[in-house]
Amino acid sequence: KAVTAFADSTGGRLTLFRIPAYSPQLNPDEWVWKNVKHDRIGRSGITGPDQFKTLCTRALRRLQRMPHLVRGFFADPHLAYIRAAA
């Protein structure tokens, strides 16, 4: 109730969307992890936990240097509910 009251007090600048409990296609975080796990690490032969950590860190740092790629995740029609305030 407190969150709803706060959102209502913003004069429309903040909108709450109720999404299903399990809806990875509606969660932009899932796009990041798909990129890291499937597109980067999944193509590597992992020989141990240290190498796995190194590959994860490298993949996430790559995304840090490529903000246009992360912004591209939001172009998916499933994520149309997320928009920047004008």
N, C-alpha and C positions, 0 to 999 in steps of 0.2 A: 504494500500500500504506500509506503514511504517513497519508493522509487517512482511509482505511478504519479504520485502527488508532485514530486520534483519535476518529472517530465512535463506534466501539465502546466507547471509554473514557468516554463521556458518560452511560452507563447508560440509554440510550434517549431522552435529551433531544434528541439530534441524529440524524436519520435521513437517509441518502443515498438518492436515487432516481436510477436510470439512465434517462435519456430518450434518444430517438433523436437523431441528430446534427442533423437538420432537423425541427423540430417547433415551429413558431411558436405554435401553439395552446396549447402547454404553457409558454410563456415570458411572464411578466407584462410584461416590457419591451415586447413586441410590442403589447400593449394600449395602452400609453402612446403609442407611435409611430403606431398606427392612429388614435388620438384626435387627435393633433397633425396628422398628414399628411392623413387622409381627412376628419375631421370639422371641422377648423379651417382649415388652409392650402389644402387641395384645392378649397375653394369660393371662393378669392380669385384675382384676376388679378394675377400677379406681373410686375412691370415691370423688376426688376433684383435683383442679389444683396443690396443693402442692404435693400430692402424684404422680401426673403425671410428674411433674418436677423432683422429686426424682427418679422415675423409668427411665426417659430419661437420666438423669445424670449417673445413675448407669450403664445403658446399654452402654453408650458411654465410660465410664471409663473402662468397661470390655473389649471393643475393644482395648483401649489403652494398656492394659496388654496382649493382644493376637495379636501381630503383624502378626503372622503366619496366623491367620484367615483373616486379611485384605489383606495380600499378596495373599491368596487363591482366593479372589474375582477376581484378575487379571488373573487367569487361565482360565476363561471363554473364549471360542473362539470369542465372540463378542468384547472382549477387546484386541484382538491380535494386534491392531494398536498401543497399548501402549507398549513400550519396553524401557528397560534401555540402556543408551549409553554404548558402549563397552569401 
